[in-house]
Each structure stands twice: as C-alpha cells, then as structure tokens.
Amino acid sequence: MTEELRERALRIVPVVEHDPDDRMVSFATVLRGTPDHYTQSLSRILEIGDEISVPYEIVIGYQPSSETLAAIAKSIKQKFPQAIIARLDQGNSGSCKKQVSARCSGKFLVFFDLDYIYDYSHADLILKFISLMEKKMLFTELPVIPMSLLTEAGGWRELDAGEDVDLYSRIAVLSGIIAYPRSELEDYECVAGARHNFSANIIRRTARNFTTMRDLMIGCNYGIGDMMLFNRHRRPFTRLGLWVFFTACFVGTKFSSVRAVRFDRNNYLVFMESLAESLILKDHLRFDRPEDRITLGLSRSEITYLTKKSKTWQQVKDSLNAYIHVDR
C-alpha cells in the first residue's frame, strides 16, 4: 500500500449532524421516457425505505411540458400518495437532477432509476453507511450522498451527459468515495420496456448526438485523443469519421455555457482512481456483509483506457483483478 493510500485510509471527515432526525434519507428520481414498470420500482424503494428505520421521503421530478410524463406523474401520485411530485423547469439531465435534489429535505440523497428494481439489501447498506457518520459518498447501485457534501461540491450542472462523473469527480477530490459496486447482483434488475423518445428526423438526431457528446466531453473533461482511445478497436474508416465528429464536439465545448472542471487529470480518471483506491483499502469490509460479491463491471475499452492513462491504475491493477468483471 502506498503512502498516499495510507493517508486516504486515515482521512475521515465526520458529518456534523448527530440527532436521529438528521439521518433522514431522500430517495429522488426524475421521470424520463415512459418507464413501464415504475409501480414495481417504486414499491421496492418504499420497502427499502421502510426497512432502513429512519425518516425518509420519495421525491419524483417531472417536466410538465410532456403530456405523457404529466400523466405518469399523476398516476404515481394516485398509487403512491406519500410520494412528493415536483414540477421541474424545462432542462437537460443535469439540470433536472439539480432541480429535484433542491426539493429534497433529507440529510442524505439516494438517487434511483425507475428502470430498475433494486435489491432489498440496499436498506442495510444505506443504514450502515449513514451510521458511519462520514462525509463521503457511497458508490453502489443506489449511490448515497450526504446533502452537505452535495452542496459543497456544487451539485449537478446543466449537462445532457457526463453529469454524474462531473459531480462524482468533485466529490472524490473534496472528501473521497467509498466503493461498494455489485455489478453482477442478480436482483439488480433492469426492467425491459423503458421507451425513450427517438427522433426520426436526421437533423434533430444529429444535433442531439452532438449535444450529448459535447456535454460528455465537458463532464468527463475528455479531449479528442481520449475519445479516439476509447474507440481504438474501430475500423480505420469509422475512426476517421469519429475523429471528425469528436473534433466538432470538442470545438463545441469551447462555446458551451458550462465549462469543464479541470484537475491534473480528466474527471473520469479522478473518479475511477477514487474507486480503485477504496477497493484496495477494502472499504467494503466495513459494512460486514461477507455474502456480497464486490464486482466492478468495466468494458474492455475502459480497462484499456485506464491501464494506459492512469498511473494509479497501473500500480494497483493486479490487486484490482479480483474485483473487475468485463461485462461488454
């Protein structure tokens, strides 16, 4: 273990709130597309909330400009009257997450996805994490962020893609991340049938792809070389077309109102190195759940990229092999 990792292991920042009422958890999400199985997903979140034995709320944001989403929000309120339905201003993914988090009253934010039915064991993880009284983020299928840390980090920014890495990298630098990934958890089920709007208009689709890729490059602080490295397995002609597209997107980042947060390495590396350090330090053992299999799912492209670009990853990759699962 390097000296830097030893320092990380000793760096514990206590959460200032100690009253039991200050352990309130806010489960939050934003309606996107038309999630067919939101009833099962919300029912499971309610069961997890009841199991953690601390006050909690469920906050669901939606944009009223969509009649479909407005109808789903109305249906949710009828079936789950305890849920808080928040009308959001028109905005992209990062903007909506920022808005809905501002409507939450809890001391801990748990952001969930209505396309997933989460395992009951998350109740135990959440309760044990907030009992640690550390001002860090818990990275798992249901990530948990102390609200004070979210505020200090500046929250989500108005990005259509890469908004999570953009936020998580700032959290990693501020106070660190406790990694508890379980990518092969069978009960972490992605329910089929979530339909998202798809434009048949080629101009709109191209503009949408441009905005998404531009924001991804901002959120992760990627350069053209980073994008090409992720796509090194492509055929030469395809790579040429991608290089032209990535170059245009990179130029577009210079004219965006949202600027990349810059560290000594890009935000994706900051985030992934923080996860690697937590796994090497075996932070997951603090939760005393020997039945869990800690598994970080990565693509071959991601592993190649991390091995080439991250000095930390190069130093600890042999120790990480026990946790890595190549999933695509």
C-alpha positions as CSV (number, residue, x, y, z in Angstrom):
1,M,0.0,0.0,0.0
2,T,1.4,3.4,-1.0
3,E,1.8,6.3,1.4
4,E,-0.9,8.1,-0.5
5,L,-3.4,5.3,0.1
6,R,-2.5,5.2,3.8
7,E,-3.3,8.9,4.1
8,R,-6.6,8.2,2.3
9,A,-7.5,5.4,4.8
10,L,-7.0,7.8,7.7
11,R,-8.8,10.7,6.2
12,I,-12.2,10.6,7.9
13,V,-14.4,13.7,7.9
14,P,-17.3,13.4,10.3
15,V,-20.8,14.5,9.4
16,V,-21.7,17.3,11.8
17,E,-25.4,16.2,12.4
18,H,-25.8,13.7,15.2
19,D,-29.5,13.9,16.0
20,P,-31.5,10.8,14.8
21,D,-33.9,13.1,12.9
22,D,-30.8,14.4,11.0
23,R,-30.4,11.0,9.4
24,M,-33.4,11.5,7.1
25,V,-33.0,10.0,3.7
26,S,-34.3,11.5,0.4
27,F,-34.9,9.0,-2.4
28,A,-35.1,11.0,-5.6
29,T,-35.5,10.5,-9.3
30,V,-36.5,12.2,-12.5
31,L,-39.1,10.9,-14.8
32,R,-37.6,10.1,-18.3
33,G,-39.2,8.3,-21.2
34,T,-42.1,6.0,-20.3
35,P,-40.9,3.5,-17.6
36,D,-43.5,0.7,-17.8
37,H,-42.5,-0.9,-14.5
38,Y,-42.4,2.2,-12.3
39,T,-45.0,0.6,-10.0
40,Q,-42.7,-2.3,-9.1
41,S,-39.7,0.0,-8.9
42,L,-41.4,2.5,-6.5
43,S,-42.8,-0.3,-4.4
44,R,-39.3,-1.7,-3.9
45,I,-38.0,1.8,-3.0
46,L,-40.8,2.1,-0.4
47,E,-39.8,-1.3,1.0
48,I,-36.2,-0.3,1.2
49,G,-37.2,3.0,2.9
50,D,-39.3,1.2,5.5
51,E,-36.5,-1.2,6.2
52,I,-33.9,1.4,7.0
53,S,-35.8,2.5,10.1
54,V,-35.0,6.2,9.7
55,P,-37.2,9.0,8.4
56,Y,-37.4,9.1,4.6
57,E,-39.1,10.7,1.7
58,I,-39.5,10.0,-2.0
59,V,-39.3,12.9,-4.4
60,I,-40.1,12.5,-8.1
61,G,-39.4,15.2,-10.6
62,Y,-41.1,15.6,-13.9
63,Q,-41.3,18.2,-16.7
64,P,-45.0,19.2,-17.2
65,S,-44.3,20.2,-20.9
66,S,-44.6,16.5,-21.7
67,E,-48.2,15.3,-21.5
68,T,-47.0,11.7,-21.2
69,L,-44.8,12.4,-18.2
70,A,-47.5,14.5,-16.6
71,A,-49.9,11.6,-16.9
72,I,-47.4,9.2,-15.4
73,A,-46.7,11.7,-12.5
74,K,-50.5,11.9,-11.9
75,S,-50.7,8.1,-11.8
76,I,-47.8,7.8,-9.4
77,K,-49.4,10.3,-7.0
78,Q,-52.7,8.3,-7.1
79,K,-50.9,5.0,-6.4
80,F,-48.3,6.3,-4.0
81,P,-49.8,9.3,-2.2
82,Q,-46.8,9.5,0.1
83,A,-44.5,10.4,-2.9
84,I,-43.7,14.1,-3.4
85,I,-44.2,15.1,-7.0
86,A,-42.1,18.1,-8.1
87,R,-42.7,20.1,-11.3
88,L,-39.4,20.9,-12.9
89,D,-38.5,23.7,-15.3
90,Q,-37.5,22.6,-18.8
91,G,-33.9,21.4,-18.8
92,N,-31.4,18.6,-19.6
93,S,-30.5,15.7,-17.5
94,G,-28.1,17.5,-15.2
95,S,-30.5,20.4,-14.8
96,C,-33.4,18.1,-13.8
97,K,-31.2,16.3,-11.2
98,K,-30.1,19.6,-9.7
99,Q,-33.7,20.8,-9.5
100,V,-35.1,17.7,-7.9
101,S,-32.3,17.5,-5.4
102,A,-33.1,21.1,-4.3
103,R,-36.6,19.9,-3.5
104,C,-35.3,17.2,-1.1
105,S,-35.4,17.7,2.7
106,G,-33.2,14.8,3.9
107,K,-29.7,14.8,5.1
108,F,-28.7,12.1,2.6
109,L,-29.7,11.8,-1.0
110,V,-30.2,8.5,-2.7
111,F,-30.8,8.9,-6.4
112,F,-32.6,6.0,-8.1
113,D,-33.7,5.0,-11.6
114,L,-37.3,3.9,-12.3
115,D,-36.0,1.4,-14.9
116,Y,-34.5,-0.7,-12.1
117,I,-35.9,-2.9,-9.3
118,Y,-33.3,-2.7,-6.6
119,D,-32.3,-5.4,-4.2
120,Y,-33.6,-5.3,-0.6
121,S,-30.1,-5.4,0.8
122,H,-29.6,-1.8,-0.1
123,A,-31.6,-0.9,3.1
124,D,-28.8,-2.5,5.2
125,L,-26.1,-0.7,3.1
126,I,-27.8,2.7,3.4
127,L,-28.3,2.4,7.2
128,K,-24.8,1.2,7.8
129,F,-23.4,4.0,5.6
130,I,-25.2,6.8,7.4
131,S,-24.2,5.2,10.7
132,L,-20.5,5.6,9.8
133,M,-21.1,9.4,10.1
134,E,-18.6,10.1,7.4
135,K,-18.8,12.9,4.9
136,K,-18.2,10.8,1.9
137,M,-20.2,9.3,-1.0
138,L,-21.2,5.7,-1.1
139,F,-20.9,4.4,-4.6
140,T,-23.1,1.4,-5.2
141,E,-26.2,0.6,-7.4
142,L,-28.1,3.1,-5.2
143,P,-25.5,5.9,-4.6
144,V,-25.8,7.8,-1.3
145,I,-24.5,11.4,-0.9
146,P,-24.7,13.5,2.2
147,M,-26.6,16.6,1.3
148,S,-23.9,18.8,2.9
149,L,-21.3,17.2,0.6
150,L,-23.6,17.6,-2.4
151,T,-23.9,21.3,-1.6
152,E,-20.2,21.8,-1.0
153,A,-19.4,20.1,-4.3
154,G,-21.8,22.4,-6.2
155,G,-24.4,19.7,-7.2
156,W,-25.2,18.6,-10.7
157,R,-24.5,21.0,-13.5
158,E,-26.6,21.6,-16.7
159,L,-25.1,18.8,-18.8
160,D,-27.0,16.4,-21.0
161,A,-24.4,13.6,-20.5
162,G,-21.4,13.0,-18.2
163,E,-23.2,14.9,-15.4
164,D,-22.6,12.2,-12.8
165,V,-18.9,11.8,-13.5
166,D,-18.6,15.6,-13.4
167,L,-20.2,15.6,-9.9
168,Y,-18.5,12.5,-8.6
169,S,-15.0,13.7,-9.5
170,R,-15.6,16.8,-7.5
171,I,-16.8,14.7,-4.5
172,A,-13.8,12.4,-4.9
173,V,-11.4,15.4,-4.6
174,L,-13.3,17.0,-1.7
175,S,-13.7,14.1,0.6
176,G,-13.5,10.7,-1.2
177,I,-15.7,7.9,-2.2
178,I,-16.5,4.6,-0.6
179,A,-16.8,2.0,-3.3
180,Y,-19.3,-0.9,-2.9
181,P,-20.1,-2.0,-6.5
182,R,-22.1,-5.1,-7.1
183,S,-22.4,-5.2,-10.9
184,E,-23.3,-8.9,-11.0
185,L,-26.1,-8.7,-8.4
186,E,-28.9,-10.7,-9.9
187,D,-31.7,-8.8,-8.2
188,Y,-30.4,-5.5,-9.5
189,E,-32.7,-6.0,-12.5
190,C,-33.0,-3.7,-15.4
191,V,-36.7,-3.9,-16.4
192,A,-37.3,-4.1,-20.1
193,G,-39.7,-1.8,-21.9
194,A,-38.4,1.7,-20.9
195,R,-39.0,3.6,-24.1
196,H,-37.3,6.9,-24.7
197,N,-38.1,9.5,-27.4
198,F,-36.3,8.9,-30.6
199,S,-36.4,11.4,-33.4
200,A,-36.7,10.1,-36.9
201,N,-35.6,13.5,-38.2
202,I,-31.9,13.1,-39.2
203,I,-31.1,16.7,-38.5
204,R,-32.6,16.6,-35.0
205,R,-30.9,13.3,-34.3
206,T,-27.5,14.6,-35.4
207,A,-28.0,17.7,-33.3
208,R,-29.0,15.6,-30.3
209,N,-25.9,13.4,-30.7
210,F,-23.7,16.4,-31.0
211,T,-25.1,17.9,-27.8
212,T,-24.8,14.6,-25.9
213,M,-21.2,14.0,-27.0
214,R,-20.2,17.6,-26.4
215,D,-21.6,17.5,-22.8
216,L,-19.9,14.1,-22.2
217,M,-16.6,15.7,-23.2
218,I,-17.3,18.6,-20.8
219,G,-18.5,16.4,-17.9
220,C,-15.6,14.0,-18.1
221,N,-13.1,16.6,-19.3
222,Y,-12.2,14.4,-22.3
223,G,-10.0,15.5,-25.2
224,I,-10.2,14.2,-28.8
225,G,-7.4,11.8,-28.0
226,D,-9.3,10.3,-25.1
227,M,-12.3,9.6,-27.3
228,M,-10.2,8.0,-30.0
229,L,-8.5,5.8,-27.4
230,F,-11.9,4.5,-26.3
231,N,-12.6,3.7,-30.0
232,R,-9.3,2.3,-31.0
233,H,-10.9,-1.1,-31.9
234,R,-13.0,0.5,-34.7
235,R,-12.1,0.1,-38.4
236,P,-9.9,2.8,-39.9
237,F,-12.7,4.4,-42.0
238,T,-15.0,4.5,-39.0
239,R,-12.3,6.0,-36.8
240,L,-11.8,8.8,-39.4
241,G,-15.5,9.7,-39.3
242,L,-15.4,9.6,-35.5
243,W,-12.3,11.8,-35.4
244,V,-14.2,14.4,-37.5
245,F,-17.2,14.2,-35.2
246,F,-15.2,14.3,-32.0
247,T,-13.3,17.3,-33.3
248,A,-16.5,19.2,-34.0
249,C,-17.8,18.3,-30.5
250,F,-14.6,19.4,-28.9
251,V,-14.8,22.8,-30.7
252,G,-18.4,23.0,-29.4
253,T,-17.2,22.6,-25.8
254,K,-15.4,26.0,-26.2
255,F,-18.8,27.7,-26.8
256,S,-20.8,26.0,-24.1
257,S,-22.0,28.0,-21.1
258,V,-20.8,25.1,-18.9
259,R,-17.1,24.7,-18.7
260,A,-15.1,21.6,-17.7
261,V,-13.8,21.3,-14.2
262,R,-10.1,20.7,-14.6
263,F,-7.8,18.7,-12.3
264,D,-4.4,17.4,-13.0
265,R,-6.1,14.6,-15.0
266,N,-9.5,14.3,-16.5
267,N,-12.6,13.8,-14.4
268,Y,-13.2,10.2,-15.4
269,L,-9.7,9.3,-14.2
270,V,-10.3,11.2,-10.9
271,F,-13.5,9.2,-10.3
272,M,-12.2,5.8,-11.3
273,E,-9.0,6.2,-9.3
274,S,-11.0,7.1,-6.3
275,L,-13.0,3.8,-6.7
276,A,-9.8,1.9,-7.2
277,E,-8.2,3.3,-4.0
278,S,-11.4,2.5,-2.0
279,L,-11.3,-1.1,-3.3
280,I,-7.6,-1.5,-2.5
281,L,-8.2,-0.2,1.0
282,K,-11.1,-2.7,1.3
283,D,-13.6,-0.1,2.5
284,H,-16.4,-2.5,1.7
285,L,-15.3,-4.8,4.6
286,R,-16.6,-2.1,7.0
287,F,-20.2,-3.0,6.0
288,D,-19.8,-6.5,7.4
289,R,-21.6,-8.2,4.5
290,P,-19.5,-11.3,3.6
291,E,-22.3,-12.6,1.4
292,D,-21.9,-9.8,-1.1
293,R,-19.6,-10.2,-4.1
294,I,-17.9,-6.9,-4.8
295,T,-17.7,-6.6,-8.6
296,L,-16.9,-3.6,-10.7
297,G,-18.2,-4.0,-14.2
298,L,-16.0,-2.4,-16.9
299,S,-15.8,-2.7,-20.7
300,R,-12.6,-3.8,-22.4
301,S,-12.3,-0.3,-23.8
302,E,-12.4,1.2,-20.3
303,I,-9.8,-1.2,-19.0
304,T,-7.5,-0.5,-21.9
305,Y,-8.0,3.3,-21.4
306,L,-7.4,3.2,-17.6
307,T,-4.3,1.0,-17.9
308,K,-2.8,3.4,-20.5
309,K,-3.8,6.7,-18.9
310,S,-3.8,6.2,-15.2
311,K,-0.6,5.8,-13.2
312,T,-2.6,4.8,-10.1
313,W,-4.4,2.1,-12.1
314,Q,-1.1,0.8,-13.5
315,Q,0.2,0.4,-9.9
316,V,-2.7,-1.4,-8.5
317,K,-4.2,-3.3,-11.5
318,D,-3.0,-6.7,-10.3
319,S,-4.7,-6.1,-6.9
320,L,-7.9,-5.0,-8.7
321,N,-8.2,-8.1,-10.8
322,A,-10.3,-9.8,-8.1
323,Y,-12.9,-7.1,-8.4
324,I,-13.1,-6.4,-12.1
325,H,-15.7,-8.0,-14.3
326,V,-15.5,-7.5,-18.0
327,D,-19.2,-7.0,-18.9
328,R,-19.0,-5.9,-22.6
